[in-house]
Amino acid sequence: MCNLYSQTRAQDAVRELFRVQHEFDLTGNLPSMPAIFPAYDAPVVRLNDSGQRSMMIMNWGFVMPQKEKAARRITNARDDKVRASPFWRGSFEERRCLVPATSFAEPKGKKPAVWHWFALKGDEPRPLFSFAGLWQPWKGRLKPGGDFVERQVFAILTTKPNEIVAPIHPTRMPVMLAGDEAYDTWLNGTADEAFALAKPFPADGMQIVARGEKEDAGEDMLA
């Protein structure tokens, strides 16, 4: 399960990789984000009403209201449930998005947990890629008596882990996409075509780039 990732590439690099025209970048001045946690705002690329790729800020975590309690934030959608569960199915079929990232973290052990940061291999230390994401508009109260809010929220699709992630997190890893063909299929393909991308990223294309006990150290940690 992925509950921490980073996006530290420059804004123009994100626009270029995901083919977002400048006029459809609605994020404002996008800062470097070395540690993105659940309920944080982060950039997402989706199709707008005219079918153009648009980059905007959304909030991480679908909202599951709970009676007389604060709402749960569901950050990950399992690939074995995304087509069957009413909670996810509509978003998977109609509202898929790309979630730009440069690395993600998973903990191993407890007290203290050692956080391992995973990234792609490439000419750069942490090449930009995308998680396979889902999004939806949401409105309501996040806690009893709280303000009524309207947000666009997103979640990250997960699948079984590959050989590099499994020793750290033995059950799940995020679905990672690289290359414009995969990006286009995820955004524009049929549900069957998109679901075919829900598989572990090849382990030989990934590396552990950092490890340490501070989960929020992000890309400042040394390997």
mmCIF file of the C-alpha atoms, coordinates in Angstrom:
data_MODEL
# 
_entry.id   MODEL 
# 
loop_
_atom_site.group_PDB 
_atom_site.id 
_atom_site.type_symbol 
_atom_site.label_atom_id 
_atom_site.label_alt_id 
_atom_site.label_comp_id 
_atom_site.label_asym_id 
_atom_site.label_entity_id 
_atom_site.label_seq_id 
_atom_site.pdbx_PDB_ins_code 
_atom_site.Cartn_x 
_atom_site.Cartn_y 
_atom_site.Cartn_z 
_atom_site.occupancy 
_atom_site.B_iso_or_equiv 
_atom_site.pdbx_formal_charge 
_atom_site.auth_seq_id 
_atom_site.auth_comp_id 
_atom_site.auth_asym_id 
_atom_site.auth_atom_id 
_atom_site.pdbx_PDB_model_num 
ATOM 1   C CA . MET A 1 1   ? 0.000   0.000  0.000   1.00 0.00 ? 1   MET A CA 1 
ATOM 2   C CA . CYS A 1 2   ? 1.391   3.386  -0.976  1.00 0.00 ? 2   CYS A CA 1 
ATOM 3   C CA . ASN A 1 3   ? 0.842   6.205  1.518   1.00 0.00 ? 3   ASN A CA 1 
ATOM 4   C CA . LEU A 1 4   ? 3.888   8.369  0.841   1.00 0.00 ? 4   LEU A CA 1 
ATOM 5   C CA . TYR A 1 5   ? 5.472   9.574  -2.391  1.00 0.00 ? 5   TYR A CA 1 
ATOM 6   C CA . SER A 1 6   ? 7.370   12.505 -3.867  1.00 0.00 ? 6   SER A CA 1 
ATOM 7   C CA . GLN A 1 7   ? 7.204   14.728 -6.927  1.00 0.00 ? 7   GLN A CA 1 
ATOM 8   C CA . THR A 1 8   ? 10.270  16.939 -7.192  1.00 0.00 ? 8   THR A CA 1 
ATOM 9   C CA . ARG A 1 9   ? 10.687  17.635 -10.895 1.00 0.00 ? 9   ARG A CA 1 
ATOM 10  C CA . ALA A 1 10  ? 10.294  21.155 -12.247 1.00 0.00 ? 10  ALA A CA 1 
ATOM 11  C CA . GLN A 1 11  ? 6.841   22.182 -13.411 1.00 0.00 ? 11  GLN A CA 1 
ATOM 12  C CA . ASP A 1 12  ? 7.850   22.564 -17.053 1.00 0.00 ? 12  ASP A CA 1 
ATOM 13  C CA . ALA A 1 13  ? 9.320   19.038 -17.030 1.00 0.00 ? 13  ALA A CA 1 
ATOM 14  C CA . VAL A 1 14  ? 6.018   17.654 -15.745 1.00 0.00 ? 14  VAL A CA 1 
ATOM 15  C CA . ARG A 1 15  ? 4.059   19.503 -18.424 1.00 0.00 ? 15  ARG A CA 1 
ATOM 16  C CA . GLU A 1 16  ? 6.431   18.289 -21.143 1.00 0.00 ? 16  GLU A CA 1 
ATOM 17  C CA . LEU A 1 17  ? 6.426   14.618 -20.133 1.00 0.00 ? 17  LEU A CA 1 
ATOM 18  C CA . PHE A 1 18  ? 2.650   14.411 -19.814 1.00 0.00 ? 18  PHE A CA 1 
ATOM 19  C CA . ARG A 1 19  ? 1.983   16.645 -22.840 1.00 0.00 ? 19  ARG A CA 1 
ATOM 20  C CA . VAL A 1 20  ? -0.003  19.272 -20.968 1.00 0.00 ? 20  VAL A CA 1 
ATOM 21  C CA . GLN A 1 21  ? -0.247  22.545 -22.852 1.00 0.00 ? 21  GLN A CA 1 
ATOM 22  C CA . HIS A 1 22  ? 0.631   25.581 -20.768 1.00 0.00 ? 22  HIS A CA 1 
ATOM 23  C CA . GLU A 1 23  ? -2.894  26.994 -20.903 1.00 0.00 ? 23  GLU A CA 1 
ATOM 24  C CA . PHE A 1 24  ? -4.255  23.779 -19.417 1.00 0.00 ? 24  PHE A CA 1 
ATOM 25  C CA . ASP A 1 25  ? -1.887  23.817 -16.447 1.00 0.00 ? 25  ASP A CA 1 
ATOM 26  C CA . LEU A 1 26  ? -4.142  24.960 -13.595 1.00 0.00 ? 26  LEU A CA 1 
ATOM 27  C CA . THR A 1 27  ? -1.691  24.292 -10.756 1.00 0.00 ? 27  THR A CA 1 
ATOM 28  C CA . GLY A 1 28  ? -0.289  27.810 -10.465 1.00 0.00 ? 28  GLY A CA 1 
ATOM 29  C CA . ASN A 1 29  ? 3.301   27.912 -9.218  1.00 0.00 ? 29  ASN A CA 1 
ATOM 30  C CA . LEU A 1 30  ? 3.926   24.206 -8.585  1.00 0.00 ? 30  LEU A CA 1 
ATOM 31  C CA . PRO A 1 31  ? 6.507   23.655 -5.828  1.00 0.00 ? 31  PRO A CA 1 
ATOM 32  C CA . SER A 1 32  ? 8.799   20.688 -5.289  1.00 0.00 ? 32  SER A CA 1 
ATOM 33  C CA . MET A 1 33  ? 7.018   18.107 -3.119  1.00 0.00 ? 33  MET A CA 1 
ATOM 34  C CA . PRO A 1 34  ? 9.547   15.794 -1.408  1.00 0.00 ? 34  PRO A CA 1 
ATOM 35  C CA . ALA A 1 35  ? 6.959   14.114 0.840   1.00 0.00 ? 35  ALA A CA 1 
ATOM 36  C CA . ILE A 1 36  ? 3.283   13.779 -0.145  1.00 0.00 ? 36  ILE A CA 1 
ATOM 37  C CA . PHE A 1 37  ? 1.072   12.141 2.483   1.00 0.00 ? 37  PHE A CA 1 
ATOM 38  C CA . PRO A 1 38  ? -2.646  11.166 2.503   1.00 0.00 ? 38  PRO A CA 1 
ATOM 39  C CA . ALA A 1 39  ? -4.982  14.187 2.496   1.00 0.00 ? 39  ALA A CA 1 
ATOM 40  C CA . TYR A 1 40  ? -2.243  16.376 0.973   1.00 0.00 ? 40  TYR A CA 1 
ATOM 41  C CA . ASP A 1 41  ? -2.840  18.338 -2.216  1.00 0.00 ? 41  ASP A CA 1 
ATOM 42  C CA . ALA A 1 42  ? -0.821  17.193 -5.233  1.00 0.00 ? 42  ALA A CA 1 
ATOM 43  C CA . PRO A 1 43  ? -0.796  17.612 -9.034  1.00 0.00 ? 43  PRO A CA 1 
ATOM 44  C CA . VAL A 1 44  ? -2.870  15.263 -11.197 1.00 0.00 ? 44  VAL A CA 1 
ATOM 45  C CA . VAL A 1 45  ? -3.231  15.063 -14.983 1.00 0.00 ? 45  VAL A CA 1 
ATOM 46  C CA . ARG A 1 46  ? -6.676  14.233 -16.369 1.00 0.00 ? 46  ARG A CA 1 
ATOM 47  C CA . LEU A 1 47  ? -8.765  14.918 -19.436 1.00 0.00 ? 47  LEU A CA 1 
ATOM 48  C CA . ASN A 1 48  ? -10.864 18.073 -19.305 1.00 0.00 ? 48  ASN A CA 1 
ATOM 49  C CA . ASP A 1 49  ? -14.344 18.427 -20.782 1.00 0.00 ? 49  ASP A CA 1 
ATOM 50  C CA . SER A 1 50  ? -12.908 19.051 -24.257 1.00 0.00 ? 50  SER A CA 1 
ATOM 51  C CA . GLY A 1 51  ? -10.650 15.987 -24.099 1.00 0.00 ? 51  GLY A CA 1 
ATOM 52  C CA . GLN A 1 52  ? -7.417  17.915 -23.544 1.00 0.00 ? 52  GLN A CA 1 
ATOM 53  C CA . ARG A 1 53  ? -4.901  16.858 -20.937 1.00 0.00 ? 53  ARG A CA 1 
ATOM 54  C CA . SER A 1 54  ? -5.187  19.229 -17.998 1.00 0.00 ? 54  SER A CA 1 
ATOM 55  C CA . MET A 1 55  ? -3.003  19.419 -14.885 1.00 0.00 ? 55  MET A CA 1 
ATOM 56  C CA . MET A 1 56  ? -4.639  20.510 -11.647 1.00 0.00 ? 56  MET A CA 1 
ATOM 57  C CA . ILE A 1 57  ? -4.348  20.147 -7.891  1.00 0.00 ? 57  ILE A CA 1 
ATOM 58  C CA . MET A 1 58  ? -6.423  17.439 -6.224  1.00 0.00 ? 58  MET A CA 1 
ATOM 59  C CA . ASN A 1 59  ? -6.539  16.047 -2.706  1.00 0.00 ? 59  ASN A CA 1 
ATOM 60  C CA . TRP A 1 60  ? -5.170  12.562 -2.043  1.00 0.00 ? 60  TRP A CA 1 
ATOM 61  C CA . GLY A 1 61  ? -7.715  10.104 -0.762  1.00 0.00 ? 61  GLY A CA 1 
ATOM 62  C CA . PHE A 1 62  ? -11.269 9.174  -1.697  1.00 0.00 ? 62  PHE A CA 1 
ATOM 63  C CA . VAL A 1 63  ? -13.679 9.982  1.117   1.00 0.00 ? 63  VAL A CA 1 
ATOM 64  C CA . MET A 1 64  ? -15.665 7.310  2.951   1.00 0.00 ? 64  MET A CA 1 
ATOM 65  C CA . PRO A 1 65  ? -18.089 8.936  5.428   1.00 0.00 ? 65  PRO A CA 1 
ATOM 66  C CA . GLN A 1 66  ? -18.512 7.268  8.817   1.00 0.00 ? 66  GLN A CA 1 
ATOM 67  C CA . LYS A 1 67  ? -21.490 7.844  11.084  1.00 0.00 ? 67  LYS A CA 1 
ATOM 68  C CA . GLU A 1 68  ? -20.602 10.172 13.969  1.00 0.00 ? 68  GLU A CA 1 
ATOM 69  C CA . LYS A 1 69  ? -16.896 9.893  13.084  1.00 0.00 ? 69  LYS A CA 1 
ATOM 70  C CA . ALA A 1 70  ? -14.411 11.664 10.882  1.00 0.00 ? 70  ALA A CA 1 
ATOM 71  C CA . ALA A 1 71  ? -14.480 10.366 7.325   1.00 0.00 ? 71  ALA A CA 1 
ATOM 72  C CA . ARG A 1 72  ? -11.926 7.771  6.275   1.00 0.00 ? 72  ARG A CA 1 
ATOM 73  C CA . ARG A 1 73  ? -9.521  8.696  3.486   1.00 0.00 ? 73  ARG A CA 1 
ATOM 74  C CA . ILE A 1 74  ? -8.952  5.810  1.095   1.00 0.00 ? 74  ILE A CA 1 
ATOM 75  C CA . THR A 1 75  ? -5.715  6.453  -0.780  1.00 0.00 ? 75  THR A CA 1 
ATOM 76  C CA . ASN A 1 76  ? -5.304  3.163  -2.657  1.00 0.00 ? 76  ASN A CA 1 
ATOM 77  C CA . ALA A 1 77  ? -7.621  1.153  -4.907  1.00 0.00 ? 77  ALA A CA 1 
ATOM 78  C CA . ARG A 1 78  ? -6.837  -2.559 -5.257  1.00 0.00 ? 78  ARG A CA 1 
ATOM 79  C CA . ASP A 1 79  ? -6.697  -3.931 -8.789  1.00 0.00 ? 79  ASP A CA 1 
ATOM 80  C CA . ASP A 1 80  ? -8.723  -6.981 -7.726  1.00 0.00 ? 80  ASP A CA 1 
ATOM 81  C CA . LYS A 1 81  ? -11.569 -4.751 -6.493  1.00 0.00 ? 81  LYS A CA 1 
ATOM 82  C CA . VAL A 1 82  ? -11.531 -1.726 -8.766  1.00 0.00 ? 82  VAL A CA 1 
ATOM 83  C CA . ARG A 1 83  ? -13.911 -3.216 -11.342 1.00 0.00 ? 83  ARG A CA 1 
ATOM 84  C CA . ALA A 1 84  ? -16.212 -5.011 -8.908  1.00 0.00 ? 84  ALA A CA 1 
ATOM 85  C CA . SER A 1 85  ? -16.648 -2.541 -6.050  1.00 0.00 ? 85  SER A CA 1 
ATOM 86  C CA . PRO A 1 86  ? -19.294 0.203  -6.505  1.00 0.00 ? 86  PRO A CA 1 
ATOM 87  C CA . PHE A 1 87  ? -16.980 2.451  -4.483  1.00 0.00 ? 87  PHE A CA 1 
ATOM 88  C CA . TRP A 1 88  ? -14.363 2.396  -7.280  1.00 0.00 ? 88  TRP A CA 1 
ATOM 89  C CA . ARG A 1 89  ? -16.045 1.131  -10.442 1.00 0.00 ? 89  ARG A CA 1 
ATOM 90  C CA . GLY A 1 90  ? -17.472 4.392  -11.771 1.00 0.00 ? 90  GLY A CA 1 
ATOM 91  C CA . SER A 1 91  ? -14.209 6.253  -11.321 1.00 0.00 ? 91  SER A CA 1 
ATOM 92  C CA . PHE A 1 92  ? -12.218 3.466  -12.980 1.00 0.00 ? 92  PHE A CA 1 
ATOM 93  C CA . GLU A 1 93  ? -14.538 3.392  -15.962 1.00 0.00 ? 93  GLU A CA 1 
ATOM 94  C CA . GLU A 1 94  ? -14.979 7.165  -16.395 1.00 0.00 ? 94  GLU A CA 1 
ATOM 95  C CA . ARG A 1 95  ? -12.438 9.155  -14.347 1.00 0.00 ? 95  ARG A CA 1 
ATOM 96  C CA . ARG A 1 96  ? -8.896  7.837  -14.703 1.00 0.00 ? 96  ARG A CA 1 
ATOM 97  C CA . CYS A 1 97  ? -5.948  10.177 -14.169 1.00 0.00 ? 97  CYS A CA 1 
ATOM 98  C CA . LEU A 1 98  ? -2.159  10.284 -14.086 1.00 0.00 ? 98  LEU A CA 1 
ATOM 99  C CA . VAL A 1 99  ? -0.431  11.055 -10.779 1.00 0.00 ? 99  VAL A CA 1 
ATOM 100 C CA . PRO A 1 100 ? 3.076   12.459 -11.447 1.00 0.00 ? 100 PRO A CA 1 
ATOM 101 C CA . ALA A 1 101 ? 5.769   11.106 -9.119  1.00 0.00 ? 101 ALA A CA 1 
ATOM 102 C CA . THR A 1 102 ? 9.527   10.716 -8.793  1.00 0.00 ? 102 THR A CA 1 
ATOM 103 C CA . SER A 1 103 ? 9.616   8.105  -6.007  1.00 0.00 ? 103 SER A CA 1 
ATOM 104 C CA . PHE A 1 104 ? 7.477   6.352  -3.408  1.00 0.00 ? 104 PHE A CA 1 
ATOM 105 C CA . ALA A 1 105 ? 8.190   4.957  0.051   1.00 0.00 ? 105 ALA A CA 1 
ATOM 106 C CA . GLU A 1 106 ? 7.272   1.807  1.946   1.00 0.00 ? 106 GLU A CA 1 
ATOM 107 C CA . PRO A 1 107 ? 8.219   0.958  5.555   1.00 0.00 ? 107 PRO A CA 1 
ATOM 108 C CA . LYS A 1 108 ? 9.780   -2.265 6.773   1.00 0.00 ? 108 LYS A CA 1 
ATOM 109 C CA . GLY A 1 109 ? 9.608   -3.319 10.409  1.00 0.00 ? 109 GLY A CA 1 
ATOM 110 C CA . LYS A 1 110 ? 8.337   -1.365 13.399  1.00 0.00 ? 110 LYS A CA 1 
ATOM 111 C CA . LYS A 1 111 ? 9.751   0.724  16.234  1.00 0.00 ? 111 LYS A CA 1 
ATOM 112 C CA . PRO A 1 112 ? 11.563  1.971  14.309  1.00 0.00 ? 112 PRO A CA 1 
ATOM 113 C CA . ALA A 1 113 ? 10.313  1.309  10.804  1.00 0.00 ? 113 ALA A CA 1 
ATOM 114 C CA . VAL A 1 114 ? 12.904  1.722  8.080   1.00 0.00 ? 114 VAL A CA 1 
ATOM 115 C CA . TRP A 1 115 ? 11.485  3.613  5.117   1.00 0.00 ? 115 TRP A CA 1 
ATOM 116 C CA . HIS A 1 116 ? 12.645  2.529  1.667   1.00 0.00 ? 116 HIS A CA 1 
ATOM 117 C CA . TRP A 1 117 ? 12.267  4.897  -1.287  1.00 0.00 ? 117 TRP A CA 1 
ATOM 118 C CA . PHE A 1 118 ? 11.741  3.360  -4.730  1.00 0.00 ? 118 PHE A CA 1 
ATOM 119 C CA . ALA A 1 119 ? 12.376  5.080  -8.057  1.00 0.00 ? 119 ALA A CA 1 
ATOM 120 C CA . LEU A 1 120 ? 12.886  4.227  -11.694 1.00 0.00 ? 120 LEU A CA 1 
ATOM 121 C CA . LYS A 1 121 ? 16.319  3.655  -13.153 1.00 0.00 ? 121 LYS A CA 1 
ATOM 122 C CA . GLY A 1 122 ? 17.453  6.172  -15.732 1.00 0.00 ? 122 GLY A CA 1 
ATOM 123 C CA . ASP A 1 123 ? 19.915  8.867  -16.680 1.00 0.00 ? 123 ASP A CA 1 
ATOM 124 C CA . GLU A 1 124 ? 18.542  11.084 -13.902 1.00 0.00 ? 124 GLU A CA 1 
ATOM 125 C CA . PRO A 1 125 ? 18.638  10.138 -10.193 1.00 0.00 ? 125 PRO A CA 1 
ATOM 126 C CA . ARG A 1 126 ? 14.836  9.788  -9.992  1.00 0.00 ? 126 ARG A CA 1 
ATOM 127 C CA . PRO A 1 127 ? 13.121  9.899  -13.394 1.00 0.00 ? 127 PRO A CA 1 
ATOM 128 C CA . LEU A 1 128 ? 9.598   11.238 -13.528 1.00 0.00 ? 128 LEU A CA 1 
ATOM 129 C CA . PHE A 1 129 ? 6.805   8.684  -14.011 1.00 0.00 ? 129 PHE A CA 1 
ATOM 130 C CA . SER A 1 130 ? 3.115   8.349  -13.193 1.00 0.00 ? 130 SER A CA 1 
ATOM 131 C CA . PHE A 1 131 ? 0.965   6.295  -10.907 1.00 0.00 ? 131 PHE A CA 1 
ATOM 132 C CA . ALA A 1 132 ? -2.263  4.984  -12.393 1.00 0.00 ? 132 ALA A CA 1 
ATOM 133 C CA . GLY A 1 133 ? -4.866  7.131  -10.661 1.00 0.00 ? 133 GLY A CA 1 
ATOM 134 C CA . LEU A 1 134 ? -8.622  7.505  -10.275 1.00 0.00 ? 134 LEU A CA 1 
ATOM 135 C CA . TRP A 1 135 ? -10.443 10.699 -9.364  1.00 0.00 ? 135 TRP A CA 1 
ATOM 136 C CA . GLN A 1 136 ? -13.889 11.951 -8.439  1.00 0.00 ? 136 GLN A CA 1 
ATOM 137 C CA . PRO A 1 137 ? -15.590 15.135 -7.247  1.00 0.00 ? 137 PRO A CA 1 
ATOM 138 C CA . TRP A 1 138 ? -16.683 15.000 -3.635  1.00 0.00 ? 138 TRP A CA 1 
ATOM 139 C CA . LYS A 1 139 ? -18.682 17.279 -1.385  1.00 0.00 ? 139 LYS A CA 1 
ATOM 140 C CA . GLY A 1 140 ? -19.708 16.936 2.231   1.00 0.00 ? 140 GLY A CA 1 
ATOM 141 C CA . ARG A 1 141 ? -18.256 17.176 5.723   1.00 0.00 ? 141 ARG A CA 1 
ATOM 142 C CA . LEU A 1 142 ? -14.991 15.482 6.594   1.00 0.00 ? 142 LEU A CA 1 
ATOM 143 C CA . LYS A 1 143 ? -15.895 15.346 10.278  1.00 0.00 ? 143 LYS A CA 1 
ATOM 144 C CA . PRO A 1 144 ? -19.070 15.775 12.349  1.00 0.00 ? 144 PRO A CA 1 
ATOM 145 C CA . GLY A 1 145 ? -19.863 19.458 12.704  1.00 0.00 ? 145 GLY A CA 1 
ATOM 146 C CA . GLY A 1 146 ? -17.153 20.421 10.239  1.00 0.00 ? 146 GLY A CA 1 
ATOM 147 C CA . ASP A 1 147 ? -17.471 22.799 7.338   1.00 0.00 ? 147 ASP A CA 1 
ATOM 148 C CA . PHE A 1 148 ? -19.177 21.650 4.162   1.00 0.00 ? 148 PHE A CA 1 
ATOM 149 C CA . VAL A 1 149 ? -16.425 21.316 1.529   1.00 0.00 ? 149 VAL A CA 1 
ATOM 150 C CA . GLU A 1 150 ? -16.177 20.525 -2.171  1.00 0.00 ? 150 GLU A CA 1 
ATOM 151 C CA . ARG A 1 151 ? -13.032 18.810 -3.432  1.00 0.00 ? 151 ARG A CA 1 
ATOM 152 C CA . GLN A 1 152 ? -11.690 16.789 -6.276  1.00 0.00 ? 152 GLN A CA 1 
ATOM 153 C CA . VAL A 1 153 ? -10.003 13.745 -4.788  1.00 0.00 ? 153 VAL A CA 1 
ATOM 154 C CA . PHE A 1 154 ? -7.770  11.028 -6.223  1.00 0.00 ? 154 PHE A CA 1 
ATOM 155 C CA . ALA A 1 155 ? -6.541  7.568  -5.360  1.00 0.00 ? 155 ALA A CA 1 
ATOM 156 C CA . ILE A 1 156 ? -3.712  5.359  -6.637  1.00 0.00 ? 156 ILE A CA 1 
ATOM 157 C CA . LEU A 1 157 ? -4.276  1.897  -8.098  1.00 0.00 ? 157 LEU A CA 1 
ATOM 158 C CA . THR A 1 158 ? -2.231  -0.913 -6.515  1.00 0.00 ? 158 THR A CA 1 
ATOM 159 C CA . THR A 1 159 ? -1.303  -4.417 -7.600  1.00 0.00 ? 159 THR A CA 1 
ATOM 160 C CA . LYS A 1 160 ? 0.845   -7.300 -6.381  1.00 0.00 ? 160 LYS A CA 1 
ATOM 161 C CA . PRO A 1 161 ? 4.493   -6.341 -5.713  1.00 0.00 ? 161 PRO A CA 1 
ATOM 162 C CA . ASN A 1 162 ? 7.439   -7.109 -7.956  1.00 0.00 ? 162 ASN A CA 1 
ATOM 163 C CA . GLU A 1 163 ? 10.719  -8.655 -6.808  1.00 0.00 ? 163 GLU A CA 1 
ATOM 164 C CA . ILE A 1 164 ? 12.262  -5.397 -5.588  1.00 0.00 ? 164 ILE A CA 1 
ATOM 165 C CA . VAL A 1 165 ? 9.242   -4.198 -3.588  1.00 0.00 ? 165 VAL A CA 1 
ATOM 166 C CA . ALA A 1 166 ? 8.093   -7.551 -2.155  1.00 0.00 ? 166 ALA A CA 1 
ATOM 167 C CA . PRO A 1 167 ? 10.893  -7.882 0.449   1.00 0.00 ? 167 PRO A CA 1 
ATOM 168 C CA . ILE A 1 168 ? 9.798   -4.521 1.891   1.00 0.00 ? 168 ILE A CA 1 
ATOM 169 C CA . HIS A 1 169 ? 6.035   -4.688 1.314   1.00 0.00 ? 169 HIS A CA 1 
ATOM 170 C CA . PRO A 1 170 ? 4.998   -8.265 0.526   1.00 0.00 ? 170 PRO A CA 1 
ATOM 171 C CA . THR A 1 171 ? 1.407   -7.663 -0.553  1.00 0.00 ? 171 THR A CA 1 
ATOM 172 C CA . ARG A 1 172 ? 0.966   -4.529 -2.684  1.00 0.00 ? 172 ARG A CA 1 
ATOM 173 C CA . MET A 1 173 ? 2.729   -1.886 -4.764  1.00 0.00 ? 173 MET A CA 1 
ATOM 174 C CA . PRO A 1 174 ? 1.386   1.057  -6.792  1.00 0.00 ? 174 PRO A CA 1 
ATOM 175 C CA . VAL A 1 175 ? 0.688   0.598  -10.483 1.00 0.00 ? 175 VAL A CA 1 
ATOM 176 C CA . MET A 1 176 ? 3.427   2.617  -12.184 1.00 0.00 ? 176 MET A CA 1 
ATOM 177 C CA . LEU A 1 177 ? 3.195   3.889  -15.752 1.00 0.00 ? 177 LEU A CA 1 
ATOM 178 C CA . ALA A 1 178 ? 6.063   5.036  -17.960 1.00 0.00 ? 178 ALA A CA 1 
ATOM 179 C CA . GLY A 1 179 ? 5.933   6.171  -21.574 1.00 0.00 ? 179 GLY A CA 1 
ATOM 180 C CA . ASP A 1 180 ? 3.328   8.090  -23.527 1.00 0.00 ? 180 ASP A CA 1 
ATOM 181 C CA . GLU A 1 181 ? 1.656   4.976  -24.908 1.00 0.00 ? 181 GLU A CA 1 
ATOM 182 C CA . ALA A 1 182 ? 0.831   3.855  -21.362 1.00 0.00 ? 182 ALA A CA 1 
ATOM 183 C CA . TYR A 1 183 ? -0.249  7.365  -20.375 1.00 0.00 ? 183 TYR A CA 1 
ATOM 184 C CA . ASP A 1 184 ? -2.558  7.630  -23.387 1.00 0.00 ? 184 ASP A CA 1 
ATOM 185 C CA . THR A 1 185 ? -4.049  4.178  -22.813 1.00 0.00 ? 185 THR A CA 1 
ATOM 186 C CA . TRP A 1 186 ? -4.741  4.927  -19.173 1.00 0.00 ? 186 TRP A CA 1 
ATOM 187 C CA . LEU A 1 187 ? -6.452  8.218  -19.984 1.00 0.00 ? 187 LEU A CA 1 
ATOM 188 C CA . ASN A 1 188 ? -8.199  7.329  -23.255 1.00 0.00 ? 188 ASN A CA 1 
ATOM 189 C CA . GLY A 1 189 ? -8.410  3.558  -23.513 1.00 0.00 ? 189 GLY A CA 1 
ATOM 190 C CA . THR A 1 190 ? -11.351 1.322  -22.806 1.00 0.00 ? 190 THR A CA 1 
ATOM 191 C CA . ALA A 1 191 ? -11.763 -0.148 -19.347 1.00 0.00 ? 191 ALA A CA 1 
ATOM 192 C CA . ASP A 1 192 ? -10.287 -3.436 -20.601 1.00 0.00 ? 192 ASP A CA 1 
ATOM 193 C CA . GLU A 1 193 ? -7.308  -1.690 -22.199 1.00 0.00 ? 193 GLU A CA 1 
ATOM 194 C CA . ALA A 1 194 ? -6.649  0.337  -19.059 1.00 0.00 ? 194 ALA A CA 1 
ATOM 195 C CA . PHE A 1 195 ? -6.990  -2.667 -16.786 1.00 0.00 ? 195 PHE A CA 1 
ATOM 196 C CA . ALA A 1 196 ? -4.329  -4.490 -18.806 1.00 0.00 ? 196 ALA A CA 1 
ATOM 197 C CA . LEU A 1 197 ? -1.851  -1.937 -17.379 1.00 0.00 ? 197 LEU A CA 1 
ATOM 198 C CA . ALA A 1 198 ? -2.653  -2.995 -13.802 1.00 0.00 ? 198 ALA A CA 1 
ATOM 199 C CA . LYS A 1 199 ? 0.450   -5.122 -13.272 1.00 0.00 ? 199 LYS A CA 1 
ATOM 200 C CA . PRO A 1 200 ? 3.742   -4.846 -11.402 1.00 0.00 ? 200 PRO A CA 1 
ATOM 201 C CA . PHE A 1 201 ? 6.359   -2.593 -12.980 1.00 0.00 ? 201 PHE A CA 1 
ATOM 202 C CA . PRO A 1 202 ? 9.409   -4.593 -14.126 1.00 0.00 ? 202 PRO A CA 1 
ATOM 203 C CA . ALA A 1 203 ? 11.771  -4.905 -11.166 1.00 0.00 ? 203 ALA A CA 1 
ATOM 204 C CA . ASP A 1 204 ? 14.862  -4.462 -13.350 1.00 0.00 ? 204 ASP A CA 1 
ATOM 205 C CA . GLY A 1 205 ? 13.643  -0.974 -14.215 1.00 0.00 ? 205 GLY A CA 1 
ATOM 206 C CA . MET A 1 206 ? 13.500  0.128  -10.566 1.00 0.00 ? 206 MET A CA 1 
ATOM 207 C CA . GLN A 1 207 ? 15.920  0.794  -7.734  1.00 0.00 ? 207 GLN A CA 1 
ATOM 208 C CA . ILE A 1 208 ? 15.928  1.614  -4.031  1.00 0.00 ? 208 ILE A CA 1 
ATOM 209 C CA . VAL A 1 209 ? 17.337  5.127  -3.889  1.00 0.00 ? 209 VAL A CA 1 
ATOM 210 C CA . ALA A 1 210 ? 17.118  5.899  -0.174  1.00 0.00 ? 210 ALA A CA 1 
ATOM 211 C CA . ARG A 1 211 ? 16.383  4.312  3.178   1.00 0.00 ? 211 ARG A CA 1 
ATOM 212 C CA . GLY A 1 212 ? 16.084  5.650  6.704   1.00 0.00 ? 212 GLY A CA 1 
ATOM 213 C CA . GLU A 1 213 ? 13.964  5.884  9.828   1.00 0.00 ? 213 GLU A CA 1 
ATOM 214 C CA . LYS A 1 214 ? 12.413  9.290  9.131   1.00 0.00 ? 214 LYS A CA 1 
ATOM 215 C CA . GLU A 1 215 ? 9.427   8.849  6.847   1.00 0.00 ? 215 GLU A CA 1 
ATOM 216 C CA . ASP A 1 216 ? 9.195   12.533 5.981   1.00 0.00 ? 216 ASP A CA 1 
ATOM 217 C CA . ALA A 1 217 ? 12.863  12.944 5.005   1.00 0.00 ? 217 ALA A CA 1 
ATOM 218 C CA . GLY A 1 218 ? 11.865  12.207 1.454   1.00 0.00 ? 218 GLY A CA 1 
ATOM 219 C CA . GLU A 1 219 ? 14.549  12.755 -1.142  1.00 0.00 ? 219 GLU A CA 1 
ATOM 220 C CA . ASP A 1 220 ? 16.962  14.216 1.407   1.00 0.00 ? 220 ASP A CA 1 
ATOM 221 C CA . MET A 1 221 ? 17.799  10.732 2.687   1.00 0.00 ? 221 MET A CA 1 
ATOM 222 C CA . LEU A 1 222 ? 20.944  9.068  1.439   1.00 0.00 ? 222 LEU A CA 1 
ATOM 223 C CA . ALA A 1 223 ? 20.930  5.577  -0.018  1.00 0.00 ? 223 ALA A CA 1 
# 
